[in-house]
């Protein structure tokens, strides 16, 4: 019989990770994982802030109990993770109120990346009003893309109502 220590509330890994990847892969994975549900565990941990070479971690319960709406909004808008730890908007989608079938009117999505002859990659971004103005076929093509680049999400995550994103919008 193997006996192990009880789990801890705060992870016990060394931070920061060694040799972090500075650039995204040029070859996307075959089947990326798309969040299709808005389940939230109050014990899930997110990055509140980064101080020097350490991440300050908090739980979704901590965030949900905050009365300061401005602070919650600020933390939910951050896209900065740290090593294996993700931002609040990924770990606490219910608290951050991102589990809705709405277009993020001020947000921009990744239309495509363009690589120049010298290898530099540039992201071409658009907003939801641009997508709504396109034909049904063009919308379906753009909404089916799953690639993101440097925290620029695909249309399915930014323009949920226009794309009728599964898991957020009823059929």
N, C-alpha and C positions, 0 to 999 in steps of 0.2 A: 504494500500500500504506500503510495507516494503522497506526502503531505507538503502543501505549498503555503506560502504566506497569504493572508487575506488581501484582496485587491485594495489599492489606495485610491483616493479621490483625485489626486493630482498625479499625472504621469511622472515616471522616474527615469526619463531618458536624458542623455546629455544634450544640451543645447549650446550652440547651434549645430546643425548637421555639418559634417565635413564635406568639402567639395560640392557645394550646391550647384545645380545646373543654372547657368546664367541665361541661356537661350533655349527656346522651345525646340523640340525635335522637328526636323524637316519632314518627317514621315509620320502622319497621324496614325493612331492605333486603329485597328480594323473595326472594333465595336466599342465605342466610348460609353461610359456609364452616364446615363442621363437621370437626374433626380426626377422620379415620377410620382412621388408622394410627398406629403407635407407632414410627415411624422416628426415629432421632436421629443427627445428625451431630456428631461430637466437636468440630468447630470452630464450631458454632452458639454465638452470643453471647447472654447474658442479663444482666439488671441484678442485680448483687450487692447494691448499696446506693446510696443517693443522698446525696451530700455537698454541701450548699448547692445550687447550680444545676447540678451535674454528676453524671452517673451513673458509678458504678464498674462496669465491665463485665468479665465472666469468660466462659470457654468451658465447654461441657459436659464436655470432657476434664478441665479443672481440677476441676470439681465431682465427677466420677466417681473421681478419684484421691484425694479427701479421705478420711482415716481417721476423722475426727471425725464420727460418726454424728449427733450433736446439731446440729452446724453444717449438715450436709447437710439434715437434717429441717427446720431453721429456714428455710433458703433455699428449700426446696421448698414450704413453706407460705406464703411471701410471694406476694402477688398484685399487687405494685406494679411497673408498667412505667414507662418514661420515654421520652416521644416515640415513636419507632419501635421502641424496644427493649422486649422482653417479659420477664416473670419466668421463673425457672428451670423452674417447673412447666409452662410452655407450650413452652419451647425444649428442655428436657431431660427428656421424659416417661419415658424408660426409666430414667435415673439416679434420677429422683424417684419411681420405682415407682408411677406412676399409670396404667400400661398394663395394668390388670387388670380383670377382670369382677367387681368388688366394689362394694357400696354403701358410700359414705362415711358411716358411722353417726353421726358428730358433725357432718357438714355439713348445710347447709340449701340448698334449691334455690328458684328463683323460680317461684312458682305463677302470679302475675300482678301487674301494677302497677295501682294505683288512683289516678286523678287527681281531686283535689277541685275544687270550684267555683272556688277561687282559683288553680288551676293547679299546686298542689303535688302532687308524685307520691310515692306511698308504695309500697314493695315488700311484697307479701304472700308470706311464705316458709313452707315446710314441710320436714319431714325425711323420710327414706326409710321410716321405720316408718309414718308417716301414709299414704304412697303405697301401701305394701304392703297396707294395710287396705281399700283401695278396690276397686271392681269392675274386671273386666278392661277394660271399655269406658272407664271413667274413667282407668285407668292408661294406656291407649293414647292417649287425648287429651292427657294431661299429658306423657307421654314424647315425643310428637311435636313439642312446642313447642321452638323453637330460640332464643328471645329470652333475653338476659341483661340485667341492669341493675345498674350500679355494682358490678361484680365478684361479683354473685350469679348463679351459673350456672343453666342450665336443668336439669330433672330428668335428662335423658339423660346429662349429664356427672357428676352427683352420685350418682345411683341407677342405676349401670350394670347391675347384676345384675337389679334389679327391672324396668328398662326393656329389658333384653337389648340394650344399645346396640351397634350395628354397629361393627365394627372392634376391639371389646374383648371381646365375648362371642360364642362360637360359636352357630350356629343351633340 
